[in-house]
Every structure is written in structure tokens, then in C-alpha cells.
Amino acid sequence: MTSPALHRRLGLGDAVFIGLGSMIGAGVFAVWAPAAQAAGAGLLVGLAIAAVVAFGNATSSAQLAAAHPTSGGTYAYGRAELGPWWGFVAGWGFVVGKIASCAAMALTFAAYVAPPGGERLVGIAAVIVLTAVNWFGVTRTAGAARVVVVVLAALAVAVSAAFAGGAASGGLSAGSLWSGGLYGILQSAGLLFFAFAGYARIATMGEEVRDPRRVIPRAIVIAFAVALVIYAVVAVAVLSALGPAAVAASAQPVADAAAHSGWAWVDIVVRVGAAAASLGALLALVAGVSRTTFAMAREGDLPRYLGAVHPRWHVPHRAEVSAAVVIVILVASVDLRGAIGFSSFGVLLYYLVANLAAWRQHGDARRYPRALQVVGAAGCVVLAVTLPWPSVVAGAIVAAIGIAYRGIRLRVSRAA
């Protein structure tokens, strides 16, 4: 019996915009406060560390995607290069981590557009609407993500306003970069890693990209480089305008930094940009989770019911709806900052497997030095264990549950 397959419809521009839609919205309006709580101005050092680790992971993902142009990302790569158990660990880490990311993005969107007290209802509505958009095909998803990234021009206005307002007292200095200590800086790096994880979204679309061996590696590197520049500029602008203590205490640090200019009209611009960026990330993340769930179901690591492709729209519709149900439950119950930490743990586990799988590749499959895979793998371990301890504990428990599930399923299958 032939496995269901997806249609190849995306080009380089589509893939880059989808990756940017995941990365830019995933943290630029949400991650500064928890990072500043961990390290103060040292979050800039944390951002640099997160970028180095993320670049190692991105090159591993690009190398693997070129050799294995199929859906599922590191779930598929881990199975091919290391074996089924490694692939399952990667896929499980991705699914649970990205579902938490989806909840964080829905809550971020709602924080900027919902009336007081209505945040969770608005977040739930956003998840339902964007799941419907994904249902009608990946080309529509790509087009919507492109529109969202264009709207992020509003972020440039907010950054300009932040710089125009001048530097806050007690802002940035060379000495303040180390005030959070090594542990605080590493913790901020783990939280900021959440911002860069969107390039995995590109790799999960291996069956939907034209000429994936060429397009996917290029799209990953381009999207990562653009996102890094944007995050660095925003970080400096926010810290300069508010100072580390005010950033740590703010629920909306980008909006507060822009307001420092005194330009009254900037607030609405920031809110529109934040809403659009969060929706773009949520749109891409829901699609990415469903594609990995689809790939795992197709291999029997999740219920095979989830491995169906819609006969008309050619999307994994059952996987999308199932993921949306779990995301809605989380939006109704979780805290934004906890969601970021838990998401980072799951995604770091995913990329640990990616680096190990890329290390195993030989010959023509190799595109990057093995040193990058060493940096990526070691960085994933260090950042994962230095996240806030509730995130580490919750992540370890959920990982153990997934491993236990697969072990029981295999035992039952052998006994049948």
C-alpha cells in the first residue's frame, strides 16, 4: 500500500517567509521580559550564545534536509541516520515543544488585541481560525505568512521610536552585561533560543517544497540570518530605552520601549505589528506540528488515524485538528512564561538529535564541518539543563511519558 504524500508547491521565497513567520513572531514581542528576569542586560550575551547554538542546529537541519527531503524534519532524519528510537525522541520533543509554542503565540496575540479579561477567548479563536486557514492548503499558508512578515515593518517604527526617546538611566554598560552571572546568562540563552526555533518549520516541509535539496538548506540559512539581525536590533532598542529592570517587569516591553519616545501614535502601530507577527508564527507553527504528527502517525509512532491526507486540500487534516484541540486546552490554562520555557526544553531535545544525526552523515551528504554539530549538540544540552527548573522538570516528565508510550506500544505490537 502506498503511503499518502503531500504536494510540492513551495519555492525558496515561500520557505523563507514561512521560516521568518515562525521566528520573528515567536519571540520578538514575548521573550524579553523572562530573559531580562534571568540575566538583566546580560540577555544580550545570552542572545549571542543562543544564536551560536541555533546556527549549529540550523546547519545540521539544512544538511539533513538536503539528504532526506521528506516531511517530519528531525523525526525523519533521526530514524534514517540513528534509528527509530532516536527519531521518536526528536519527533516527540518537537510536537510537545511546538504545541507549547503555539499556545504562547496565541496568548501573545491576545495580549495585544483583546480587551481586559478576554485574552484567553481571543487566543482560542485565533487558534481555530488559523487551523482553518491551514486546512485549505499550504499555498494559502505561505501567502498569509508573507503578508504577516511584511506587516512587521511596524516593528521598525517601534524600534525607531525606542531609540528616539533616548537611553534610560541605568541602561546598558559593559559591566551590566555580566551582572546576571553565568547561570543567569545561560538561562536567558535557553529562553531566547525559543526565538530562533522557527527554521525547523522549513525542514518539516520537505515533501511540500520544490527542489528540496537545494531550496531547504538555503531557506534555513537566509531566514536565520535575517531573524538574528532583527532580534539583536530589538534587544538593544528595548534595553536602551527602558533599562534591564523595567524590561524584566514589563508585560509588553516593545510597546513600553516605543512609548518612551512620547509619540502617542506608536502604541497602535506596535499592537498591530505584535498581533500580525504572533499570528504569522502561530500559522506556521500549527502547520509544522501537524506535519510532524502526520509523519509520526505514518510510521506508527502515533495513532495511524492521524496519518491521513485530505483528498481535496492535500493537507494532514486529522493531525491539524488534533493539534488544534490540544493547543486550545493549553491556551485556556497555561502561563505565557512557563510555555516559553517548556517549549525551549522540547525543541532543544529535538535539535540534540538533529546534531547527532548530522554527525553520522558521510561523503556527499556532508555540507558543513562536524565542529558545528559538536557546538550545536553541546549547546542544546547546556541550555536545556539551565532553563528554569519547573520547565526542566516538566520537560523531563513529558519526555519520559512519550518514551514509555512507545515502549508499551511496541510490546503490545510484538505480543499481538
N, C-alpha and C positions, 0 to 999 in steps of 0.2 A: 504493500500500500504506500502510495506517495505521500509524504508529509506536506501539509499546507504551506504555501510560500507567499511572501509579500511581493508587491510590485516595486521595481526600481524606477523611481520618479524624481529623485533629488539630485541636483548638481552641487558644485562647490559653494556657490553663494547661499543656497538653501541650507547646506550643512553648517556653514559658518554662522549664519544668522540664528539657527536653532541652538547652536552651542552658546552663542552670546546671550540669547534669550534666557538660557539656563543660568549662566554665570553672573551676568550683571544683576538680574533681579534677585538672585539667590542670596545676596548679602549686602549690597551697597546701601540699602535703607534699613537693614535689620541687625547687622553683626557688630557695629562699632561699640555699642554700649557694653555687651558682655566682654568683648575683647579689652576695653578700657578698664573694666572692673578687675580683670585679671592682671593687667600689666601697665595701666596708665599709658603714658606716651610710649612706653616700650612696645605697644602694639605695632608700631612701625617696624621694629626689629622682628616681631612675630610675623608681620606680613611678608617680610623678606624671606624668613625661614619657610613659611607656608608656600611661597612662590617657588623656592628651590625644590622642595619636596614635590609640589604639584608638577613642576616641569619634568622631573624624573618620571613621575607617573604618566604624564601626557605622552612622553616619547615611548614609553613601554606600550601604552594603549595604541599609539599610532603604528608601531612596529607589528603588534599582534593583529590589528585590524587589517593591515595590508596582506597578511598571510592567511587570515581567516575572515573573509568578507561575508559574514552571516549575522543574523540577529542574536542578541543576547550579550554582547560585549564580553567582559572577562569571564562570565559564566561559561560561554562557549570556548574562550581561549584556554581557561583553566582545565576544562575537560580534555581539550585536544593536546595540550602540552604537558599537563601534570597528572591527569586522571579525573574520574568522575567526582570523587570526594572534594578535591580542591575546587572544581568547578561549582559544586553545590555551595561550598562555603562562600565563594565570591558572589554567586547569584543571590543567596540568602542575605548577605550583608548589603548588597545593592538594593534589593527590594525593600527591606525594613528601613534602611537608612534614607532612601529616597522617598518613601511614604512619609517619613517624619519631615523631610524637606518640603514635601507638598503641603503638609499641614502648616509649616512655618510660613510658607509663601501665601497661603490663603489668609492666615492671621495678619500678616504684614499688609496685604492688600486692604483688608477690612479696617485695620488701624488708621489708614489714611482716608478712607471714604465713608465709613459707617458712622451713624450717629451714636453718641454715648449709649452703651448698653446693648447695641445691636451688632457688635463686632462678629460674634460667632455665627449669627444667622447670615450675615453678608458673606462671611468666609465660606460657609456651606453652599450658598447659592453660587459663588464663583466656581467651586469645585464641580458642581452639577453642570453648569453652563459650558465649562471648558472640556469636560468629558464628552459632552455632546458635539463640540467642535471637532475633537479628535475622532469621534465616531465616523464623521463624514469624509475621512481620508487625510493622508499625510500631506498632500499638496496644500490643502487648506491650512493645516497646522503650520507648515513652513511659511505661507504667506502671512498668517496672523503674527507669527513670531517676528517677521521682518518689520511689520508695522510697529510692533512694540519697541523694537530696538531703535527705530527712527525717533519714536517719541522720547527716548532717553536724551534727546537734545535738551530737554528740560533740565536734566541733571547738570549740564554745562552752565545753565543760567544760575542754578543754585550754588555751584562752586564759585562762580564769578562773584555772586553776592557775598559769599562767605569771606572771600579774600578782600573784597571791597570794604568790609566792615572793620578791617584791621585785626591785629593779633590781640587775643585776650591776655590779661595779666596772668602770670603763672602758666603760660602756654608751653611752647616747645623750646627745649635747650638740649645740648649734647648730653648733659648729665641726666636729664629727665628720661632719656631713652632707656636707662638701665635701672630706674627706680623700682620696677616691679620684680626684680630678681630673675634668676634663670628659670625657676619653676613657673612664675607668672608669665614670662615671655613665651615659654613653650606652650603653656595653656592657651594663651591668646593665639598662638600659631595654629593650634588644633582647632580652635573655634573659627579662625579666619580661613582655614582650609575649606570649610563649608562653602566659601565664596567661589572657589575655583573648580569645584567638582563637576561643573556643567559639561566639560568636554567629554565626559563619559556618555552623555546623551548622544553625541555624534557616533561614538563607537557602537552603541546599541542598535544603530540603524543600518547595519551592514547589508541587509537584504533590500533596502529601500533607496540606496544611493547608486547612481550610475558610475561605472568605473571605480568601484570602491577601493581598489588597491592604490590608486593614485589620489583620489579625492579625499578619503577619510584622513590619512596622515597629514595632508596639507591643511585641511579644515581644522583639525585639532590644534595644530601649532599656531595658525593665524588667530583663531578665536581666543586661545590662551594669552597670546601676546597682547592683543587689544584689551582684554579684560584686566590684565595686570596693570597696564598704564592707567586705566580708569580708576581702579581701586587705589593705586598709590596717590593719585591726584586728590581723590575724595578724602582719603585718610589725612593727608597733610592739611587740607582745607578745613576739615571738621575740627581737628585738634588745634589748629592755629586760632580759629575763631572762638572756640568755647573753652579750651583748656582741658586736660585729661579728666579732672574731677567732674566737670559739667557734662562731658561726653558720657562718663560712666553712669551718671544719674538721669540721663535723658532717655525718654521712650522714643523720641523722634530726633536723633542727633543731626541729621542732614537738614531737616526743616528748621531746627533751632539755630544751626550754624548760618543758614541763609538769612534768617530773621535778624541776625546780628548786624546786618547791613542797614537795617531800618527801612528797607524797601518793602512796603506793605504788600505789593502785588506778588512778591516772590512766593508767598505761602501757597497760593493756589497752584503755581507752576510746579512747586516741589511735590504737592499732593498728587497732581496729575501724573508727573513723572514716576513717583513711587507706585501709584496704582498700576500704571502701564507696565512698569518693569516687573512688578510682582506677578501680574497676570501672564506676562510672557514667560517667566520662569515656570510658573505653575503649569502652563500649557505644555511646555516642553517636558517637564518632569513627569506629568501624568502619562504622556506618551512613552517616555523612557521606561518607567516602571512596568507598564503594560507589555512592552516588547520583551523585557527580561522575563517577566512572568510567563508570557507566551512561550519563550524558548525553553524555560524550565519545565513547563507542562508538556511540551512536545517530547521532551526526553523522559518524562515520567517522574521528575523530581518534585513536581507539584501536580495536583489532580489534572488528569488529561482533559477534563471538561474545559479547562482554561486555555487549551491549545487550539481553539477554533479560530478560523478567519472568516469574516463576514463575506458572503458570496458576492455582494454588490460593491461594498465600500473597501474591501480588501484590507481590513484592519482587524487586530485581535480583540474583537468587541467584548467577549466574555471576560478576558483579562482586564480590560479597561474598566468595565463596570464593577468588577470585584475590587479592584484597587480603589476606585472612587468611593465605594462603601466604607472601606477601612479609613480612608482619608477623612471622610465626613465625621466618622466617630472620633477621630483624633482632634479635628478642629473643634468639636463640641466639648472636648475635655482636657486638652493639654495646654501647657505654658509655652510661649514662644521661645524663651531662652533654653528651656530644657529640650525642646525639639531640635534646636540647633546643635547642642552637644551630642544628643543621641544620634542625629543624622551623621555628624562627623565621625563617630565611632564606627558606624556601619560602613560608611564609604571608605574609611581608612583600611578596614579589613578587606574590602573589595580590591583596593589598589595594592595591598600587600601581595595578594595572589597574582595580580597583573604583573608586578615586577618579577616575581618568582617565575612566572610562565615565560616572560620575555627573556629572562636569563637563560632559559633552556633552549632558546632558538639558535640555530646554527646556519652557516652557509649564506645562501642568497636571502634568507629571511631576515638576517640581521641588518638593521639600518642605523643603529646608534651604539655607542660604546657601552660595555657591560657596567662601567663605573656609574652610569646614570641609573641603572637598575639597582645597584647597591645603595646609592643615595636615596632612591625612592622607597625601597623596602625598609631600610633602617629608619628613615624619616617617618614612615607610616607607623611603625611600632612605637617610636618615641612619642609622637604626637597623640597616639591613641591612649597610651597609659598616663599621659599628663593632662588629659581632659578633666573637667570637674568630676569628682568621684561618683556622684549619682549617675552621670552619663556612662562612666566606665562600668559600673555595676550593672545597670540596666542593659547595656550593650552586651556584656558577657553573658547575662542570663538569657537574653533573646537568641544569641548565637548558639548557646547550649541547647535551647529548645529546638532550633532548626536542625542541629546535628542529631539530636535524639529522634526527631520525627523521621529523618531519612533512614536512620538505623533501624527503627521499628518497621518502616515500610519495606525495607529490603528483607528483613527477617520474615515478615508476613508473606512477601512475594516468593521467597525460596520455599516456604512451608506449604504453599498452595499447590 
